[in-house]
Amino acid sequence: MNVLFLTHNFPRSEGDAAGSFLLRLAKALKAEGVTVHAIAPAGPGLPNTDTIDGISVERFRYAPRKFEKLAYTGNMAQDVASSWSARLTLLSFLGADFVHAVRARRSFEPDLIHAHWWFPNGVVGTWLKGLTHRPLITTLHGTDVRLARSVGVAKPLFRHVMQHSTRVTAVSRWLADETERVVSCERPIVAPMPVATDLFSPGGARIPGRLLFVGRVNAQKGIDHLLRAVSKMKSPSTLDVVGDGPGKPAMMQLATDLGISERVNWIGQLKQPQLVEYYRRAAAMVVPSVDEGLGLAAVEALLCETPVVAFNSGGLTDVVRDGQTGVLVPPGDLEALARALDDILSSEDRGRTLGVAGRIYALATFAPESAARRYADIYRQALDASPS
């Protein structure tokens, strides 16, 4: 079976964290008899065609180089909302994505189209489905559903993609519920993305009092909540912030204003093999975002037996089982977040117990082999349901 991935986020090289779960899924699908070819946007210094870990990738140019800034930043929706030039670039992006997908259809001959994020890729997927009459799977990852919920003009387009997809999947139960709340549609199939269970594993000594944040440094990821909570903690602690983003200068200033700048280490973006050591030495991982689609960084932490403290919100409730694999606190409650972090740091035994249970749960739930079997079954169901 040949499957064409449409995505605006895909690893640019081996070890790149951008869309790494898609590469992992594509690799695991080989064991299910599925061959994946990915269509993704161009980026600085990237070849037009590439093979990464055995998966073929075709990248499309969508603007002059200096304007090709929509992808790989994590801020496509914000950029388009705030800039007319970005909106024009988005139109070019959609057209180029479709043209390259049509070309790939001729050379790759896909049996099925799998669009990741309903926008922009699900939109392009519906066009391609209309042209080729191939089944379309659309996977919702979280940011795309927030877009449909918060931007009025997006909702009709979201409904169109949902209605014209052969199957819709969501990476968490919360996201499936949220989709039903946003538009009246058949409930998406819950099918989480895989995590590198072979890479993320426990090892080495933990540093007492060391907290870890991994993710984009922007408002959506809630780093401001975490900094304010750290300033309220009673126990000695330091915080490693792994990731970059447009909000970093403002967050560094906030840390200074809160008087905790000397306790915060701004590590920057790391490739996944480098990230493992940060998980292993942290006493706790903190996920301070609200309405997270799933929270794969939390899964990575659990695989390293690092307990997770998070807000009781969004898809994180599929990852963190309160009192079993980590601790959940009310969304936005900074006092509760600070207390939970103090409690975790005060008892190494408790943190160890939560971490061990977390790894067992993560291995059973997010292994690439399990995800591949789940998606291969969905592909077969979609093919069976489509006219030949």
Short mmCIF file of the C-alpha atoms (twelve columns), coordinates in Angstrom:
data_MODEL
# 
_entry.id   MODEL 
# 
loop_
_atom_site.group_PDB 
_atom_site.id 
_atom_site.type_symbol 
_atom_site.label_atom_id 
_atom_site.label_alt_id 
_atom_site.label_comp_id 
_atom_site.label_asym_id 
_atom_site.label_seq_id 
_atom_site.Cartn_x 
_atom_site.Cartn_y 
_atom_site.Cartn_z 
_atom_site.pdbx_PDB_model_num 
ATOM 1   C CA . MET A 1   0.000   0.000  0.000   1 
ATOM 2   C CA . ASN A 2   1.331   3.442  -0.965  1 
ATOM 3   C CA . VAL A 3   0.363   6.388  1.258   1 
ATOM 4   C CA . LEU A 4   1.049   10.046 0.481   1 
ATOM 5   C CA . PHE A 5   1.699   12.212 3.562   1 
ATOM 6   C CA . LEU A 6   0.768   15.896 3.246   1 
ATOM 7   C CA . THR A 7   2.340   17.982 6.007   1 
ATOM 8   C CA . HIS A 8   3.802   21.416 6.725   1 
ATOM 9   C CA . ASN A 9   6.005   19.994 9.495   1 
ATOM 10  C CA . PHE A 10  8.504   17.199 8.837   1 
ATOM 11  C CA . PRO A 11  12.094  16.535 9.961   1 
ATOM 12  C CA . ARG A 12  14.613  18.443 7.881   1 
ATOM 13  C CA . SER A 13  17.388  16.008 8.786   1 
ATOM 14  C CA . GLU A 14  17.926  12.950 10.967  1 
ATOM 15  C CA . GLY A 15  17.375  13.837 14.629  1 
ATOM 16  C CA . ASP A 16  15.392  17.003 13.867  1 
ATOM 17  C CA . ALA A 17  12.467  17.339 16.277  1 
ATOM 18  C CA . ALA A 18  10.179  19.095 13.760  1 
ATOM 19  C CA . GLY A 19  7.407   16.635 12.987  1 
ATOM 20  C CA . SER A 20  9.584   13.760 14.169  1 
ATOM 21  C CA . PHE A 21  6.510   11.718 15.094  1 
ATOM 22  C CA . LEU A 22  5.466   11.675 11.423  1 
ATOM 23  C CA . LEU A 23  8.814   10.247 10.364  1 
ATOM 24  C CA . ARG A 24  8.550   7.708  13.163  1 
ATOM 25  C CA . LEU A 25  5.070   6.667  12.026  1 
ATOM 26  C CA . ALA A 26  6.187   6.403  8.406   1 
ATOM 27  C CA . LYS A 27  9.109   4.162  9.369   1 
ATOM 28  C CA . ALA A 28  6.966   1.917  11.568  1 
ATOM 29  C CA . LEU A 29  4.349   1.551  8.823   1 
ATOM 30  C CA . LYS A 30  6.869   -0.347 6.694   1 
ATOM 31  C CA . ALA A 31  6.319   -3.409 8.879   1 
ATOM 32  C CA . GLU A 32  2.608   -3.182 8.012   1 
ATOM 33  C CA . GLY A 33  3.313   -3.237 4.282   1 
ATOM 34  C CA . VAL A 34  2.838   0.523  3.876   1 
ATOM 35  C CA . THR A 35  5.230   2.732  1.890   1 
ATOM 36  C CA . VAL A 36  5.079   6.457  2.682   1 
ATOM 37  C CA . HIS A 37  6.105   9.383  0.483   1 
ATOM 38  C CA . ALA A 38  5.974   12.793 2.196   1 
ATOM 39  C CA . ILE A 39  5.196   16.174 0.649   1 
ATOM 40  C CA . ALA A 40  6.507   19.023 2.822   1 
ATOM 41  C CA . PRO A 41  7.459   22.684 2.345   1 
ATOM 42  C CA . ALA A 42  10.911  23.914 1.461   1 
ATOM 43  C CA . GLY A 43  13.203  25.489 4.013   1 
ATOM 44  C CA . PRO A 44  16.626  27.169 4.145   1 
ATOM 45  C CA . GLY A 45  19.343  24.901 2.780   1 
ATOM 46  C CA . LEU A 46  17.038  21.945 2.181   1 
ATOM 47  C CA . PRO A 47  17.178  19.904 -1.043  1 
ATOM 48  C CA . ASN A 48  14.037  19.597 -3.142  1 
ATOM 49  C CA . THR A 49  14.058  15.824 -2.760  1 
ATOM 50  C CA . ASP A 50  15.543  13.830 0.073   1 
ATOM 51  C CA . THR A 51  15.502  10.501 1.860   1 
ATOM 52  C CA . ILE A 52  15.490  10.654 5.661   1 
ATOM 53  C CA . ASP A 53  15.785  7.405  7.591   1 
ATOM 54  C CA . GLY A 54  14.560  5.543  4.517   1 
ATOM 55  C CA . ILE A 55  11.500  7.764  3.927   1 
ATOM 56  C CA . SER A 56  11.323  9.736  0.668   1 
ATOM 57  C CA . VAL A 57  10.492  13.431 1.012   1 
ATOM 58  C CA . GLU A 58  9.615   15.947 -1.684  1 
ATOM 59  C CA . ARG A 59  9.749   19.616 -0.692  1 
ATOM 60  C CA . PHE A 60  7.870   22.329 -2.531  1 
ATOM 61  C CA . ARG A 61  8.949   25.918 -3.052  1 
ATOM 62  C CA . TYR A 62  6.097   28.328 -2.408  1 
ATOM 63  C CA . ALA A 63  7.706   31.792 -2.553  1 
ATOM 64  C CA . PRO A 64  11.031  33.540 -3.123  1 
ATOM 65  C CA . ARG A 65  13.497  32.334 -0.484  1 
ATOM 66  C CA . LYS A 66  13.221  35.428 1.709   1 
ATOM 67  C CA . PHE A 67  9.450   34.950 1.996   1 
ATOM 68  C CA . GLU A 68  9.484   31.198 2.686   1 
ATOM 69  C CA . LYS A 69  8.932   31.628 6.412   1 
ATOM 70  C CA . LEU A 70  5.540   30.026 7.030   1 
ATOM 71  C CA . ALA A 71  6.793   26.542 7.851   1 
ATOM 72  C CA . TYR A 72  8.999   25.158 10.645  1 
ATOM 73  C CA . THR A 73  8.412   28.100 12.995  1 
ATOM 74  C CA . GLY A 74  5.355   26.901 14.901  1 
ATOM 75  C CA . ASN A 75  3.692   30.258 14.233  1 
ATOM 76  C CA . MET A 76  1.961   29.858 10.874  1 
ATOM 77  C CA . ALA A 77  -1.489  30.800 12.182  1 
ATOM 78  C CA . GLN A 78  -0.208  33.842 14.087  1 
ATOM 79  C CA . ASP A 79  1.837   35.059 11.114  1 
ATOM 80  C CA . VAL A 80  -1.094  34.730 8.717   1 
ATOM 81  C CA . ALA A 81  -3.427  36.490 11.154  1 
ATOM 82  C CA . SER A 82  -1.100  39.460 11.600  1 
ATOM 83  C CA . SER A 83  0.375   40.003 8.133   1 
ATOM 84  C CA . TRP A 84  -1.160  40.571 4.703   1 
ATOM 85  C CA . SER A 85  2.049   39.428 3.030   1 
ATOM 86  C CA . ALA A 86  1.874   36.173 4.991   1 
ATOM 87  C CA . ARG A 87  -1.718  35.697 3.814   1 
ATOM 88  C CA . LEU A 88  -0.640  36.094 0.204   1 
ATOM 89  C CA . THR A 89  2.216   33.689 0.816   1 
ATOM 90  C CA . LEU A 90  -0.272  31.217 2.280   1 
ATOM 91  C CA . LEU A 91  -2.254  31.216 -0.975  1 
ATOM 92  C CA . SER A 92  0.945   30.438 -2.856  1 
ATOM 93  C CA . PHE A 93  1.710   27.747 -0.265  1 
ATOM 94  C CA . LEU A 94  -1.631  26.020 -0.833  1 
ATOM 95  C CA . GLY A 95  -1.221  26.119 -4.606  1 
ATOM 96  C CA . ALA A 96  2.350   24.817 -4.562  1 
ATOM 97  C CA . ASP A 97  1.425   22.054 -2.125  1 
ATOM 98  C CA . PHE A 98  -1.394  20.915 -4.411  1 
ATOM 99  C CA . VAL A 99  0.712   21.038 -7.590  1 
ATOM 100 C CA . HIS A 100 3.480   18.955 -6.026  1 
ATOM 101 C CA . ALA A 101 0.976   16.493 -4.612  1 
ATOM 102 C CA . VAL A 102 -0.509  16.041 -8.093  1 
ATOM 103 C CA . ARG A 103 2.961   15.428 -9.521  1 
ATOM 104 C CA . ALA A 104 3.715   12.929 -6.777  1 
ATOM 105 C CA . ARG A 105 0.463   11.169 -7.566  1 
ATOM 106 C CA . ARG A 106 1.795   10.412 -11.039 1 
ATOM 107 C CA . SER A 107 5.209   9.149  -9.928  1 
ATOM 108 C CA . PHE A 108 4.344   7.537  -6.592  1 
ATOM 109 C CA . GLU A 109 0.817   6.302  -7.411  1 
ATOM 110 C CA . PRO A 110 -0.607  6.497  -3.871  1 
ATOM 111 C CA . ASP A 111 -3.489  4.297  -2.838  1 
ATOM 112 C CA . LEU A 112 -4.434  6.764  -0.116  1 
ATOM 113 C CA . ILE A 113 -3.796  10.349 1.033   1 
ATOM 114 C CA . HIS A 114 -2.972  11.124 4.676   1 
ATOM 115 C CA . ALA A 115 -3.151  14.837 5.548   1 
ATOM 116 C CA . HIS A 116 -1.684  15.956 8.871   1 
ATOM 117 C CA . TRP A 117 -3.434  18.998 10.393  1 
ATOM 118 C CA . TRP A 118 -6.703  19.918 8.693   1 
ATOM 119 C CA . PHE A 119 -5.195  23.264 7.764   1 
ATOM 120 C CA . PRO A 120 -3.450  23.742 5.473   1 
ATOM 121 C CA . ASN A 121 -2.874  20.114 4.484   1 
ATOM 122 C CA . GLY A 122 -6.394  18.762 4.931   1 
ATOM 123 C CA . VAL A 123 -7.668  21.472 2.582   1 
ATOM 124 C CA . VAL A 124 -5.146  20.423 -0.063  1 
ATOM 125 C CA . GLY A 125 -6.058  16.812 0.657   1 
ATOM 126 C CA . THR A 126 -9.711  17.425 -0.223  1 
ATOM 127 C CA . TRP A 127 -8.658  18.926 -3.552  1 
ATOM 128 C CA . LEU A 128 -6.419  15.960 -4.277  1 
ATOM 129 C CA . LYS A 129 -9.134  13.517 -3.264  1 
ATOM 130 C CA . GLY A 130 -11.537 15.221 -5.659  1 
ATOM 131 C CA . LEU A 131 -9.036  14.911 -8.493  1 
ATOM 132 C CA . THR A 132 -7.779  11.378 -7.837  1 
ATOM 133 C CA . HIS A 133 -10.759 9.770  -6.066  1 
ATOM 134 C CA . ARG A 134 -8.333  8.329  -3.529  1 
ATOM 135 C CA . PRO A 135 -9.448  8.007  0.126   1 
ATOM 136 C CA . LEU A 136 -8.385  10.846 2.424   1 
ATOM 137 C CA . ILE A 137 -7.369  10.438 6.062   1 
ATOM 138 C CA . THR A 138 -7.118  13.724 7.974   1 
ATOM 139 C CA . THR A 139 -5.344  13.719 11.334  1 
ATOM 140 C CA . LEU A 140 -6.009  16.499 13.852  1 
ATOM 141 C CA . HIS A 141 -3.046  17.430 16.048  1 
ATOM 142 C CA . GLY A 142 -4.391  20.234 18.244  1 
ATOM 143 C CA . THR A 143 -3.280  23.619 16.946  1 
ATOM 144 C CA . ASP A 144 -5.508  23.145 13.914  1 
ATOM 145 C CA . VAL A 145 -8.623  22.556 16.010  1 
ATOM 146 C CA . ARG A 146 -7.822  25.637 18.108  1 
ATOM 147 C CA . LEU A 147 -7.681  27.577 14.841  1 
ATOM 148 C CA . ALA A 148 -11.162 26.377 13.850  1 
ATOM 149 C CA . ARG A 149 -12.488 27.249 17.309  1 
ATOM 150 C CA . SER A 150 -11.009 30.735 17.553  1 
ATOM 151 C CA . VAL A 151 -11.149 32.074 13.980  1 
ATOM 152 C CA . GLY A 152 -14.707 32.451 12.728  1 
ATOM 153 C CA . VAL A 153 -13.936 32.177 9.017   1 
ATOM 154 C CA . ALA A 154 -12.047 28.930 9.609   1 
ATOM 155 C CA . LYS A 155 -15.004 26.964 10.953  1 
ATOM 156 C CA . PRO A 156 -16.852 26.468 7.617   1 
ATOM 157 C CA . LEU A 157 -13.597 25.359 6.004   1 
ATOM 158 C CA . PHE A 158 -12.962 22.987 8.903   1 
ATOM 159 C CA . ARG A 159 -16.441 21.521 8.488   1 
ATOM 160 C CA . HIS A 160 -15.788 21.071 4.756   1 
ATOM 161 C CA . VAL A 161 -12.586 19.111 5.398   1 
ATOM 162 C CA . MET A 162 -14.289 16.952 8.028   1 
ATOM 163 C CA . GLN A 163 -17.168 16.148 5.673   1 
ATOM 164 C CA . HIS A 164 -14.920 15.322 2.723   1 
ATOM 165 C CA . SER A 165 -12.410 13.159 4.591   1 
ATOM 166 C CA . THR A 166 -12.906 9.405  4.342   1 
ATOM 167 C CA . ARG A 167 -11.709 9.044  7.928   1 
ATOM 168 C CA . VAL A 168 -10.710 11.616 10.560  1 
ATOM 169 C CA . THR A 169 -8.349  10.825 13.422  1 
ATOM 170 C CA . ALA A 170 -7.416  12.845 16.501  1 
ATOM 171 C CA . VAL A 171 -4.306  12.346 18.606  1 
ATOM 172 C CA . SER A 172 -6.183  12.407 21.943  1 
ATOM 173 C CA . ARG A 173 -9.629  11.823 23.427  1 
ATOM 174 C CA . TRP A 174 -9.902  15.478 24.401  1 
ATOM 175 C CA . LEU A 175 -9.164  16.555 20.838  1 
ATOM 176 C CA . ALA A 176 -11.848 14.215 19.491  1 
ATOM 177 C CA . ASP A 177 -14.325 15.697 21.995  1 
ATOM 178 C CA . GLU A 178 -13.275 19.235 21.087  1 
ATOM 179 C CA . THR A 179 -13.775 18.530 17.381  1 
ATOM 180 C CA . GLU A 180 -17.352 17.450 18.051  1 
ATOM 181 C CA . ARG A 181 -17.903 20.654 20.039  1 
ATOM 182 C CA . VAL A 182 -16.531 22.885 17.283  1 
ATOM 183 C CA . VAL A 183 -18.438 21.318 14.388  1 
ATOM 184 C CA . SER A 184 -21.221 18.790 14.166  1 
ATOM 185 C CA . CYS A 185 -19.490 15.747 12.714  1 
ATOM 186 C CA . GLU A 186 -18.833 12.092 13.297  1 
ATOM 187 C CA . ARG A 187 -16.476 11.652 16.247  1 
ATOM 188 C CA . PRO A 188 -12.855 11.304 15.070  1 
ATOM 189 C CA . ILE A 189 -11.030 8.047  15.704  1 
ATOM 190 C CA . VAL A 190 -8.551  8.481  18.569  1 
ATOM 191 C CA . ALA A 191 -5.116  7.460  17.300  1 
ATOM 192 C CA . PRO A 192 -2.084  9.042  19.004  1 
ATOM 193 C CA . MET A 193 1.211   9.656  17.282  1 
ATOM 194 C CA . PRO A 194 4.206   7.462  18.216  1 
ATOM 195 C CA . VAL A 195 7.225   8.351  20.327  1 
ATOM 196 C CA . ALA A 196 10.784  6.998  19.994  1 
ATOM 197 C CA . THR A 197 10.623  4.279  22.634  1 
ATOM 198 C CA . ASP A 198 14.064  3.045  21.565  1 
ATOM 199 C CA . LEU A 199 15.667  6.464  22.095  1 
ATOM 200 C CA . PHE A 200 13.988  7.769  25.239  1 
ATOM 201 C CA . SER A 201 14.929  5.587  28.194  1 
ATOM 202 C CA . PRO A 202 16.061  6.070  31.799  1 
ATOM 203 C CA . GLY A 203 19.714  6.268  32.782  1 
ATOM 204 C CA . GLY A 204 22.159  8.229  34.899  1 
ATOM 205 C CA . ALA A 205 21.685  10.260 38.063  1 
ATOM 206 C CA . ARG A 206 19.038  12.929 38.467  1 
ATOM 207 C CA . ILE A 207 19.932  16.402 39.678  1 
ATOM 208 C CA . PRO A 208 17.911  17.300 42.801  1 
ATOM 209 C CA . GLY A 209 15.741  20.347 42.265  1 
ATOM 210 C CA . ARG A 210 16.166  20.331 38.479  1 
ATOM 211 C CA . LEU A 211 12.983  21.102 36.511  1 
ATOM 212 C CA . LEU A 212 12.600  20.792 32.745  1 
ATOM 213 C CA . PHE A 213 10.460  22.477 30.093  1 
ATOM 214 C CA . VAL A 214 10.589  21.291 26.472  1 
ATOM 215 C CA . GLY A 215 8.725   23.062 23.681  1 
ATOM 216 C CA . ARG A 216 8.229   26.217 21.673  1 
ATOM 217 C CA . VAL A 217 8.755   29.359 23.718  1 
ATOM 218 C CA . ASN A 218 5.441   31.043 22.974  1 
ATOM 219 C CA . ALA A 219 2.197   31.950 24.718  1 
ATOM 220 C CA . GLN A 220 0.478   28.732 23.664  1 
ATOM 221 C CA . LYS A 221 2.986   26.571 25.550  1 
ATOM 222 C CA . GLY A 222 2.465   28.495 28.794  1 
ATOM 223 C CA . ILE A 223 6.093   29.183 29.681  1 
ATOM 224 C CA . ASP A 224 4.950   32.386 31.428  1 
ATOM 225 C CA . HIS A 225 2.801   30.274 33.777  1 
ATOM 226 C CA . LEU A 226 5.805   28.119 34.606  1 
ATOM 227 C CA . LEU A 227 8.132   31.040 35.316  1 
ATOM 228 C CA . ARG A 228 5.589   32.608 37.656  1 
ATOM 229 C CA . ALA A 229 5.051   29.278 39.427  1 
ATOM 230 C CA . VAL A 230 8.805   28.777 39.875  1 
ATOM 231 C CA . SER A 231 9.007   32.217 41.489  1 
ATOM 232 C CA . LYS A 232 6.426   31.040 44.058  1 
ATOM 233 C CA . MET A 233 8.182   27.764 44.948  1 
ATOM 234 C CA . LYS A 234 9.609   27.240 48.422  1 
ATOM 235 C CA . SER A 235 12.125  24.509 47.622  1 
ATOM 236 C CA . PRO A 236 15.451  25.243 45.877  1 
ATOM 237 C CA . SER A 237 15.090  24.634 42.167  1 
ATOM 238 C CA . THR A 238 16.522  25.402 38.757  1 
ATOM 239 C CA . LEU A 239 14.755  25.249 35.409  1 
ATOM 240 C CA . ASP A 240 16.118  24.113 32.047  1 
ATOM 241 C CA . VAL A 241 14.156  25.569 29.123  1 
ATOM 242 C CA . VAL A 242 14.781  23.541 25.972  1 
ATOM 243 C CA . GLY A 243 13.363  25.197 22.871  1 
ATOM 244 C CA . ASP A 244 13.205  28.480 21.009  1 
ATOM 245 C CA . GLY A 245 10.485  30.718 19.704  1 
ATOM 246 C CA . PRO A 246 9.352   34.288 19.148  1 
ATOM 247 C CA . GLY A 247 8.411   34.711 22.795  1 
ATOM 248 C CA . LYS A 248 11.884  33.969 24.148  1 
ATOM 249 C CA . PRO A 249 13.106  37.582 24.664  1 
ATOM 250 C CA . ALA A 250 9.911   38.493 26.526  1 
ATOM 251 C CA . MET A 251 10.134  35.362 28.684  1 
ATOM 252 C CA . MET A 252 13.781  36.045 29.520  1 
ATOM 253 C CA . GLN A 253 12.742  39.530 30.620  1 
ATOM 254 C CA . LEU A 254 9.893   38.058 32.674  1 
ATOM 255 C CA . ALA A 255 12.365  35.768 34.462  1 
ATOM 256 C CA . THR A 256 14.462  38.835 35.278  1 
ATOM 257 C CA . ASP A 257 11.424  40.776 36.508  1 
ATOM 258 C CA . LEU A 258 10.446  37.834 38.746  1 
ATOM 259 C CA . GLY A 259 13.951  37.669 40.195  1 
ATOM 260 C CA . ILE A 260 14.628  34.107 39.003  1 
ATOM 261 C CA . SER A 261 16.877  34.723 35.974  1 
ATOM 262 C CA . GLU A 262 19.842  33.045 37.691  1 
ATOM 263 C CA . ARG A 263 17.736  29.901 38.216  1 
ATOM 264 C CA . VAL A 264 16.664  29.562 34.568  1 
ATOM 265 C CA . ASN A 265 18.915  28.004 31.928  1 
ATOM 266 C CA . TRP A 266 17.884  28.874 28.351  1 
ATOM 267 C CA . ILE A 267 19.212  25.875 26.440  1 
ATOM 268 C CA . GLY A 268 17.731  26.534 22.999  1 
ATOM 269 C CA . GLN A 269 16.600  23.994 20.415  1 
ATOM 270 C CA . LEU A 270 18.130  20.518 20.609  1 
ATOM 271 C CA . LYS A 271 17.986  17.469 18.388  1 
ATOM 272 C CA . GLN A 272 16.270  14.508 19.972  1 
ATOM 273 C CA . PRO A 273 19.398  12.476 20.857  1 
ATOM 274 C CA . GLN A 274 20.721  15.491 22.797  1 
ATOM 275 C CA . LEU A 275 17.386  15.949 24.529  1 
ATOM 276 C CA . VAL A 276 17.499  12.532 26.189  1 
ATOM 277 C CA . GLU A 277 20.122  13.603 28.730  1 
ATOM 278 C CA . TYR A 278 17.996  16.538 29.862  1 
ATOM 279 C CA . TYR A 279 15.042  14.253 30.534  1 
ATOM 280 C CA . ARG A 280 17.251  11.795 32.413  1 
ATOM 281 C CA . ARG A 281 18.748  14.333 34.786  1 
ATOM 282 C CA . ALA A 282 15.547  16.276 35.538  1 
ATOM 283 C CA . ALA A 283 13.747  15.653 38.813  1 
ATOM 284 C CA . ALA A 284 10.470  16.600 37.096  1 
ATOM 285 C CA . MET A 285 9.164   17.656 33.701  1 
ATOM 286 C CA . VAL A 286 6.647   20.523 33.617  1 
ATOM 287 C CA . VAL A 287 4.033   20.988 30.877  1 
ATOM 288 C CA . PRO A 288 2.293   24.314 31.632  1 
ATOM 289 C CA . SER A 289 0.238   24.588 28.432  1 
ATOM 290 C CA . VAL A 290 -3.558  24.684 28.311  1 
ATOM 291 C CA . ASP A 291 -5.536  22.728 25.694  1 
ATOM 292 C CA . GLU A 292 -2.501  20.822 24.432  1 
ATOM 293 C CA . GLY A 293 -3.454  18.451 21.613  1 
ATOM 294 C CA . LEU A 294 -1.560  15.560 23.204  1 
ATOM 295 C CA . GLY A 295 1.823   16.540 24.632  1 
ATOM 296 C CA . LEU A 296 4.433   14.225 23.129  1 
ATOM 297 C CA . ALA A 297 7.194   15.865 25.179  1 
ATOM 298 C CA . ALA A 298 5.407   14.571 28.280  1 
ATOM 299 C CA . VAL A 299 5.453   11.066 26.786  1 
ATOM 300 C CA . GLU A 300 9.188   11.374 26.104  1 
ATOM 301 C CA . ALA A 301 9.734   12.363 29.735  1 
ATOM 302 C CA . LEU A 302 7.738   9.383  31.016  1 
ATOM 303 C CA . LEU A 303 9.777   7.032  28.831  1 
ATOM 304 C CA . CYS A 304 12.830  8.363  30.687  1 
ATOM 305 C CA . GLU A 305 11.025  7.696  34.005  1 
ATOM 306 C CA . THR A 306 10.778  11.424 34.668  1 
ATOM 307 C CA . PRO A 307 7.549   12.371 36.493  1 
ATOM 308 C CA . VAL A 308 5.392   14.991 34.786  1 
ATOM 309 C CA . VAL A 309 3.540   17.890 36.387  1 
ATOM 310 C CA . ALA A 310 0.946   19.485 34.120  1 
ATOM 311 C CA . PHE A 311 -2.330  21.343 33.972  1 
ATOM 312 C CA . ASN A 312 -5.428  19.139 33.971  1 
ATOM 313 C CA . SER A 313 -6.312  20.208 30.455  1 
ATOM 314 C CA . GLY A 314 -6.497  19.008 26.880  1 
ATOM 315 C CA . GLY A 315 -4.844  15.872 25.594  1 
ATOM 316 C CA . LEU A 316 -2.382  15.817 28.484  1 
ATOM 317 C CA . THR A 317 -5.015  13.913 30.437  1 
ATOM 318 C CA . ASP A 318 -4.361  10.999 28.047  1 
ATOM 319 C CA . VAL A 319 -0.677  11.065 29.037  1 
ATOM 320 C CA . VAL A 320 -0.534  12.063 32.693  1 
ATOM 321 C CA . ARG A 321 -2.621  9.941  35.044  1 
ATOM 322 C CA . ASP A 322 -2.955  12.031 38.188  1 
ATOM 323 C CA . GLY A 323 -1.203  10.342 41.103  1 
ATOM 324 C CA . GLN A 324 -0.108  7.426  38.901  1 
ATOM 325 C CA . THR A 325 2.294   8.733  36.233  1 
ATOM 326 C CA . GLY A 326 2.462   12.351 37.350  1 
ATOM 327 C CA . VAL A 327 0.496   15.193 38.886  1 
ATOM 328 C CA . LEU A 328 -2.293  17.277 37.346  1 
ATOM 329 C CA . VAL A 329 -3.320  20.663 38.737  1 
ATOM 330 C CA . PRO A 330 -6.197  23.009 37.809  1 
ATOM 331 C CA . PRO A 331 -5.484  24.940 34.579  1 
ATOM 332 C CA . GLY A 332 -3.924  28.324 35.242  1 
ATOM 333 C CA . ASP A 333 -3.634  27.784 39.022  1 
ATOM 334 C CA . LEU A 334 -0.058  28.930 39.616  1 
ATOM 335 C CA . GLU A 335 -0.190  28.388 43.377  1 
ATOM 336 C CA . ALA A 336 -1.248  24.761 42.836  1 
ATOM 337 C CA . LEU A 337 1.467   24.293 40.215  1 
ATOM 338 C CA . ALA A 338 4.118   25.648 42.588  1 
ATOM 339 C CA . ARG A 339 2.892   23.377 45.418  1 
ATOM 340 C CA . ALA A 340 2.904   20.321 43.143  1 
ATOM 341 C CA . LEU A 341 6.473   21.041 42.064  1 
ATOM 342 C CA . ASP A 342 7.559   21.529 45.677  1 
ATOM 343 C CA . ASP A 343 5.939   18.205 46.603  1 
ATOM 344 C CA . ILE A 344 7.667   16.313 43.775  1 
ATOM 345 C CA . LEU A 345 11.062  17.783 44.617  1 
ATOM 346 C CA . SER A 346 10.648  17.017 48.327  1 
ATOM 347 C CA . SER A 347 10.334  13.252 47.789  1 
ATOM 348 C CA . GLU A 348 12.707  11.417 45.471  1 
ATOM 349 C CA . ASP A 349 10.900  8.150  46.231  1 
ATOM 350 C CA . ARG A 350 7.578   9.544  45.054  1 
ATOM 351 C CA . GLY A 351 9.123   10.931 41.891  1 
ATOM 352 C CA . ARG A 352 10.768  7.575  41.192  1 
ATOM 353 C CA . THR A 353 7.504   5.681  41.695  1 
ATOM 354 C CA . LEU A 354 5.599   7.995  39.353  1 
ATOM 355 C CA . GLY A 355 8.374   7.803  36.768  1 
ATOM 356 C CA . VAL A 356 8.551   4.004  36.702  1 
ATOM 357 C CA . ALA A 357 4.779   3.728  36.321  1 
ATOM 358 C CA . GLY A 358 4.886   6.400  33.628  1 
ATOM 359 C CA . ARG A 359 7.383   4.478  31.519  1 
ATOM 360 C CA . ILE A 360 5.286   1.300  31.690  1 
ATOM 361 C CA . TYR A 361 2.214   3.237  30.575  1 
ATOM 362 C CA . ALA A 362 4.026   5.119  27.790  1 
ATOM 363 C CA . LEU A 363 5.557   1.937  26.363  1 
ATOM 364 C CA . ALA A 364 2.141   0.294  26.203  1 
ATOM 365 C CA . THR A 365 0.373   3.301  24.681  1 
ATOM 366 C CA . PHE A 366 2.744   5.222  22.413  1 
ATOM 367 C CA . ALA A 367 5.069   2.622  20.872  1 
ATOM 368 C CA . PRO A 368 5.626   3.099  17.104  1 
ATOM 369 C CA . GLU A 369 4.544   -0.479 16.413  1 
ATOM 370 C CA . SER A 370 1.180   0.101  18.103  1 
ATOM 371 C CA . ALA A 371 0.603   3.365  16.229  1 
ATOM 372 C CA . ALA A 372 1.525   1.756  12.909  1 
ATOM 373 C CA . ARG A 373 -0.901  -1.128 13.428  1 
ATOM 374 C CA . ARG A 374 -3.650  1.316  14.379  1 
ATOM 375 C CA . TYR A 375 -3.127  3.533  11.335  1 
ATOM 376 C CA . ALA A 376 -2.687  0.610  8.934   1 
ATOM 377 C CA . ASP A 377 -6.077  -0.675 10.093  1 
ATOM 378 C CA . ILE A 378 -7.599  2.766  9.515   1 
ATOM 379 C CA . TYR A 379 -6.082  2.872  6.021   1 
ATOM 380 C CA . ARG A 380 -7.554  -0.526 5.160   1 
ATOM 381 C CA . GLN A 381 -10.965 0.481  6.474   1 
ATOM 382 C CA . ALA A 382 -10.850 3.650  4.364   1 
ATOM 383 C CA . LEU A 383 -9.904  1.693  1.247   1 
ATOM 384 C CA . ASP A 384 -12.687 -0.823 1.877   1 
ATOM 385 C CA . ALA A 385 -15.195 2.005  2.322   1 
ATOM 386 C CA . SER A 386 -14.189 3.798  -0.886  1 
ATOM 387 C CA . PRO A 387 -15.571 2.979  -4.324  1 
ATOM 388 C CA . SER A 388 -13.016 1.061  -6.377  1 
# 
